[in-house]
Amino acid sequence: MLLRDVIIVVLLASPCVAFLLDNTCVGRCGAGNDRTKSCQCNSACTRYHDCCDDYQHECNGAPLHQCQTTSQVAQALWDNDVNRLSQSQLTINTQGHLSDHSNTDRASQSLVTYIDKTALTYPTYTTFVTLLDNYAPDKGSPEVVTSQESSEVKDFMDAILNTSVMQTLLAYLKCKGTVHSETEFRQRLTQMWFDLYPRSSSSNVKDTSGFEHVMIGEYKTSSQVNGFHNWISFYLKEAQGSLNYNGYVTRKYINHSLAMLGAAFDWDNRHKSLGSFFVGVSPEFDMAIYSLCFLDYPGKSCPFTIDGTSLRIQSYSTSGHISTAYVS
């Protein structure tokens, strides 16, 4: 037994000094929350600000009280999104305003009237687009993942994890103890976004994934759209002629540039009265900001600000998978 361990045993045996061990992580690293103690020694303590002073030293934990807030991380993700399209690269025509649940079409033109297509050749964009035809939108139709599709997911993950956006999110999650390595980060993202699960709680058919629902969209019924919260998918379907933009329900600007749109539209003869998405952002930003809120505020509304603009993301979970996530 080491000398330090002998000293600890002696101290524990002494009622006069045992209370001093309530505020130390010696021998308590990773232990569950113990409300009889004045401080805690597990990864959750950084979130709730109740770590013992020696948590970092004893447990190799994150620096105390130095992790950024959700808003600070959201701002950093925005600032690091070098692949976001500028106003000169993307022209949006929002046209007529609609109330939610409206079936009126107040847009005679397309939403996207100009795009610099060279921007879509960035690696995170090209690998993102290859994933868009991998899913069957029909509810109840089982998804089958081929080896080619698995390879495409890997290529996309390789591309986005190599960006400063995702590295910013990784650093934050490591600080909070949510993940401890890039390998674990990748595994967590894969589970959240790409692992298949049943959309209906009464079914065992694995017919959906977080990526399909949020980034591509699904058929809810023969007349309704489900999910669909990505601007690139919107643009591509509109350009192909399978999507008709009806008008906007909500819109928000960051530094006088349109950054979020709540749109009404028809896709494959199915209606969506309000589908919201960030405008012009890179695929890695969408993946990062939705993941941030899903992990920080599971099943709750996640508030944050970017350059003074207040935004919220609502997400829901199904057994660790993203069942939906959307911005307002």
C-alpha positions as CSV (number, residue, x, y, z in Angstrom):
1,M,0.0,0.0,0.0
2,L,1.3,3.4,-0.9
3,L,2.0,5.9,1.8
4,R,-0.7,8.2,0.6
5,D,-3.3,5.4,0.8
6,V,-2.2,4.6,4.3
7,I,-2.6,8.3,5.3
8,I,-6.1,8.3,3.7
9,V,-7.1,5.2,5.7
10,V,-6.0,6.8,8.9
11,L,-7.8,10.0,8.1
12,L,-11.0,8.1,7.4
13,A,-10.8,6.4,10.8
14,S,-10.6,9.7,12.5
15,P,-14.1,11.4,13.1
16,C,-12.3,14.7,13.7
17,V,-11.0,14.9,10.2
18,A,-13.3,12.7,8.2
19,F,-15.5,15.6,7.3
20,L,-12.6,17.1,5.4
21,L,-12.8,14.3,2.8
22,D,-16.3,15.5,1.9
23,N,-14.8,18.1,-0.3
24,T,-12.1,16.0,-2.1
25,C,-12.1,13.6,-5.0
26,V,-9.5,11.3,-3.4
27,G,-11.0,7.8,-3.9
28,R,-14.2,9.1,-5.4
29,C,-13.4,9.6,-9.1
30,G,-16.4,8.6,-11.3
31,A,-18.7,7.9,-8.3
32,G,-22.3,8.7,-8.7
33,N,-23.8,11.9,-7.2
34,D,-23.8,11.8,-3.4
35,R,-25.8,14.6,-1.9
36,T,-24.3,13.9,1.5
37,K,-21.1,15.3,0.1
38,S,-20.4,19.0,-0.4
39,C,-19.0,18.4,-3.9
40,Q,-19.0,15.8,-6.7
41,C,-16.4,13.9,-8.7
42,N,-17.9,12.7,-12.0
43,S,-18.2,14.2,-15.5
44,A,-21.6,15.7,-14.8
45,C,-20.2,18.0,-12.1
46,T,-18.8,20.4,-14.7
47,R,-22.3,20.9,-16.0
48,Y,-23.8,21.5,-12.6
49,H,-20.9,23.4,-11.2
50,D,-20.5,21.2,-8.1
51,C,-17.1,19.6,-8.7
52,C,-14.6,19.3,-5.9
53,D,-11.7,21.7,-6.1
54,D,-9.3,18.8,-6.8
55,Y,-11.5,17.1,-9.5
56,Q,-9.2,18.0,-12.4
57,H,-6.1,16.9,-10.5
58,E,-7.4,13.7,-9.0
59,C,-9.6,12.5,-11.8
60,N,-7.9,14.0,-14.9
61,G,-11.2,15.9,-15.3
62,A,-11.9,19.0,-17.4
63,P,-10.8,22.3,-16.0
64,L,-13.5,23.5,-13.6
65,H,-15.9,26.2,-14.6
66,Q,-14.0,26.9,-17.9
67,C,-16.3,25.1,-20.4
68,Q,-18.1,27.5,-22.6
69,T,-21.9,28.0,-22.5
70,T,-24.1,26.7,-25.2
71,S,-24.4,30.2,-26.7
72,Q,-20.7,30.6,-26.7
73,V,-20.2,27.3,-28.5
74,A,-23.0,28.2,-31.0
75,Q,-21.2,31.5,-31.7
76,A,-17.9,29.7,-32.2
77,L,-19.5,27.2,-34.6
78,W,-20.9,30.1,-36.6
79,D,-17.6,32.0,-36.6
80,N,-15.7,28.9,-37.7
81,D,-18.1,28.0,-40.5
82,V,-15.7,29.0,-43.3
83,N,-17.7,26.9,-45.8
84,R,-20.9,28.9,-45.3
85,L,-22.1,30.5,-48.4
86,S,-21.9,34.3,-48.6
87,Q,-24.7,36.7,-49.9
88,S,-22.8,36.8,-53.2
89,Q,-22.9,33.1,-53.5
90,L,-26.6,32.5,-52.6
91,T,-29.7,34.6,-53.4
92,I,-32.9,33.8,-51.5
93,N,-36.3,35.2,-52.6
94,T,-38.6,34.7,-49.6
95,Q,-41.7,36.3,-51.3
96,G,-45.1,36.1,-49.5
97,H,-45.7,35.7,-45.8
98,L,-47.9,32.9,-44.6
99,S,-49.5,31.9,-41.3
100,D,-48.7,28.5,-39.9
101,H,-51.0,25.7,-41.1
102,S,-51.8,27.7,-44.3
103,N,-52.4,25.9,-47.6
104,T,-52.0,29.0,-49.7
105,D,-49.2,29.5,-52.2
106,R,-47.8,33.0,-52.1
107,A,-44.6,32.4,-53.9
108,S,-44.7,32.4,-57.7
109,Q,-40.9,31.9,-58.0
110,S,-38.4,29.6,-56.5
111,L,-36.9,30.2,-53.1
112,V,-33.3,29.9,-54.3
113,T,-32.9,32.2,-57.3
114,Y,-29.1,32.0,-57.6
115,I,-26.4,29.7,-56.2
116,D,-22.7,29.6,-56.9
117,K,-22.4,26.0,-57.7
118,T,-18.7,25.9,-57.2
119,A,-19.4,26.1,-53.5
120,L,-21.2,22.8,-53.7
121,T,-17.9,21.2,-54.7
122,Y,-16.4,21.7,-51.2
123,P,-15.7,18.2,-49.7
124,T,-18.3,18.4,-47.0
125,Y,-20.9,19.4,-49.5
126,T,-20.1,16.7,-52.1
127,T,-20.0,13.9,-49.5
128,F,-23.2,15.2,-48.0
129,V,-25.0,15.2,-51.3
130,T,-24.0,11.5,-52.0
131,L,-26.1,10.5,-48.9
132,L,-29.3,12.1,-50.0
133,D,-30.4,9.2,-52.3
134,N,-29.7,6.5,-49.7
135,Y,-33.1,6.5,-48.0
136,A,-36.7,5.6,-48.8
137,P,-39.0,8.3,-47.6
138,D,-42.0,6.1,-47.0
139,K,-42.9,5.5,-43.4
140,G,-42.8,1.8,-42.6
141,S,-40.5,0.9,-45.5
142,P,-37.4,-0.8,-44.0
143,E,-34.1,0.9,-44.7
144,V,-31.3,-1.3,-46.1
145,V,-27.8,0.0,-45.8
146,T,-25.4,-1.3,-48.5
147,S,-21.7,-1.4,-48.3
148,Q,-21.5,1.5,-50.7
149,E,-23.8,3.6,-48.5
150,S,-21.7,2.7,-45.4
151,S,-18.7,3.9,-47.3
152,E,-20.4,7.1,-48.2
153,V,-21.3,7.8,-44.5
154,K,-17.7,7.2,-43.6
155,D,-16.5,9.6,-46.2
156,F,-18.9,12.3,-45.0
157,M,-17.9,11.8,-41.4
158,D,-14.2,12.0,-42.4
159,A,-14.9,15.2,-44.2
160,I,-16.8,17.0,-41.5
161,L,-14.6,15.8,-38.6
162,N,-11.7,17.5,-40.4
163,T,-13.3,20.9,-40.1
164,S,-12.8,23.6,-37.5
165,V,-16.6,23.5,-36.9
166,M,-16.6,19.9,-35.7
167,Q,-13.3,20.3,-33.9
168,T,-14.8,23.2,-31.9
169,L,-17.8,21.0,-30.9
170,L,-15.4,18.2,-30.0
171,A,-13.3,20.4,-27.7
172,Y,-16.5,21.6,-25.9
173,L,-17.9,18.1,-25.4
174,K,-14.5,16.9,-24.1
175,C,-14.4,19.8,-21.7
176,K,-17.8,18.8,-20.4
177,G,-16.9,15.1,-20.2
178,T,-19.6,14.2,-22.7
179,V,-17.0,12.4,-24.8
180,H,-13.4,11.8,-24.1
181,S,-11.8,11.3,-27.6
182,E,-12.5,11.8,-31.3
183,T,-13.2,8.1,-31.7
184,E,-15.9,8.3,-29.0
185,F,-17.2,11.5,-30.6
186,R,-17.5,9.8,-34.0
187,Q,-19.3,6.9,-32.5
188,R,-21.7,9.1,-30.7
189,L,-22.5,11.1,-33.8
190,T,-22.9,7.9,-35.8
191,Q,-25.4,6.6,-33.3
192,M,-27.3,9.8,-33.1
193,W,-27.5,10.5,-36.8
194,F,-27.1,7.3,-38.8
195,D,-28.1,4.3,-36.8
196,L,-31.5,3.0,-38.0
197,Y,-34.5,2.7,-35.7
198,P,-38.4,2.5,-36.1
199,R,-40.2,5.8,-36.6
200,S,-43.3,4.3,-35.0
201,S,-43.3,3.1,-31.4
202,S,-45.7,0.4,-32.4
203,S,-43.4,-1.0,-35.1
204,N,-40.1,-3.0,-35.2
205,V,-39.3,-1.9,-38.7
206,K,-36.1,0.2,-38.8
207,D,-37.4,2.7,-41.3
208,T,-35.7,5.9,-40.3
209,S,-32.6,7.7,-38.9
210,G,-31.9,11.1,-37.5
211,F,-30.1,12.0,-40.7
212,E,-32.9,11.0,-43.0
213,H,-35.6,12.8,-40.9
214,V,-33.8,16.0,-40.3
215,M,-31.5,16.4,-43.3
216,I,-33.7,14.9,-46.1
217,G,-37.3,14.6,-44.9
218,E,-39.8,11.8,-45.0
219,Y,-43.4,11.1,-45.9
220,K,-45.6,11.3,-42.9
221,T,-48.8,10.4,-44.7
222,S,-49.9,10.4,-48.3
223,S,-50.5,14.2,-47.9
224,Q,-47.9,15.3,-45.3
225,V,-44.2,15.8,-45.1
226,N,-42.3,14.8,-41.9
227,G,-39.0,16.4,-40.8
228,F,-37.0,18.2,-43.6
229,H,-34.8,20.8,-42.0
230,N,-31.9,21.4,-44.4
231,W,-31.5,24.1,-47.0
232,I,-29.3,22.0,-49.4
233,S,-31.9,19.3,-49.6
234,F,-34.5,22.0,-50.2
235,Y,-32.5,23.6,-53.0
236,L,-31.7,20.4,-54.8
237,K,-35.4,19.1,-54.7
238,E,-36.6,22.5,-55.8
239,A,-34.1,22.5,-58.7
240,Q,-35.2,19.0,-59.6
241,G,-38.8,20.1,-59.7
242,S,-40.1,17.8,-57.0
243,L,-40.6,20.7,-54.5
244,N,-42.6,23.8,-54.7
245,Y,-42.0,26.7,-52.3
246,N,-45.2,28.4,-51.0
247,G,-43.9,31.2,-48.9
248,Y,-42.3,31.9,-45.5
249,V,-43.8,31.6,-42.0
250,T,-40.8,32.9,-40.0
251,R,-37.4,34.3,-40.9
252,K,-34.4,35.6,-38.9
253,Y,-31.4,37.5,-39.8
254,I,-27.8,37.5,-38.5
255,N,-25.9,40.7,-39.4
256,H,-28.5,41.6,-41.9
257,S,-28.2,38.4,-43.8
258,L,-31.0,35.8,-43.8
259,A,-29.9,33.0,-41.5
260,M,-33.0,31.0,-40.7
261,L,-36.2,30.4,-42.6
262,G,-39.5,28.7,-41.6
263,A,-41.0,27.7,-45.0
264,A,-44.2,26.2,-46.3
265,F,-43.8,23.9,-49.3
266,D,-45.0,20.9,-51.2
267,W,-42.8,18.0,-51.8
268,D,-43.9,15.1,-54.0
269,N,-47.5,16.3,-53.7
270,R,-47.2,16.3,-49.9
271,H,-47.5,19.5,-47.8
272,K,-45.3,20.9,-45.1
273,S,-46.9,24.0,-43.5
274,L,-43.7,24.9,-41.5
275,G,-40.3,23.4,-42.1
276,S,-37.5,25.5,-40.7
277,F,-33.8,25.4,-41.6
278,F,-30.6,27.5,-41.4
279,V,-29.9,29.2,-44.7
280,G,-26.6,28.9,-46.5
281,V,-24.7,27.1,-43.7
282,S,-22.4,24.2,-44.4
283,P,-23.4,20.6,-43.7
284,E,-20.9,20.5,-40.8
285,F,-22.5,23.5,-39.2
286,D,-26.0,21.9,-39.3
287,M,-24.6,18.6,-37.9
288,A,-22.7,20.4,-35.2
289,I,-25.4,22.9,-34.0
290,Y,-28.2,20.2,-33.9
291,S,-25.8,17.8,-32.1
292,L,-24.8,20.5,-29.6
293,C,-28.4,21.1,-28.6
294,F,-29.4,17.5,-28.7
295,L,-26.6,16.7,-26.2
296,D,-27.0,19.8,-24.1
297,Y,-30.8,20.0,-23.9
298,P,-32.1,16.5,-24.7
299,G,-35.8,16.7,-25.4
300,K,-35.9,20.4,-24.5
301,S,-35.8,23.7,-26.2
302,C,-32.2,24.8,-26.6
303,P,-31.8,28.7,-26.5
304,F,-28.7,30.5,-27.8
305,T,-27.7,33.7,-29.6
306,I,-25.5,34.2,-32.6
307,D,-24.2,37.8,-33.1
308,G,-27.2,39.1,-31.0
309,T,-29.9,37.1,-32.8
310,S,-31.9,34.8,-30.5
311,L,-32.5,31.3,-31.8
312,R,-33.8,28.0,-30.4
313,I,-33.5,24.4,-31.4
314,Q,-36.0,21.8,-30.3
315,S,-34.8,18.2,-30.4
316,Y,-36.3,14.9,-29.4
317,S,-34.6,11.6,-28.7
318,T,-35.6,8.0,-29.4
319,S,-33.2,5.6,-27.6
320,G,-30.2,7.8,-28.1
321,H,-31.1,8.6,-31.7
322,I,-32.2,12.0,-33.0
323,S,-35.9,11.6,-33.8
324,T,-36.1,15.3,-34.8
325,A,-34.3,18.6,-34.4
326,Y,-35.4,22.0,-35.8
327,V,-34.6,25.6,-35.4
328,S,-36.9,28.6,-34.7
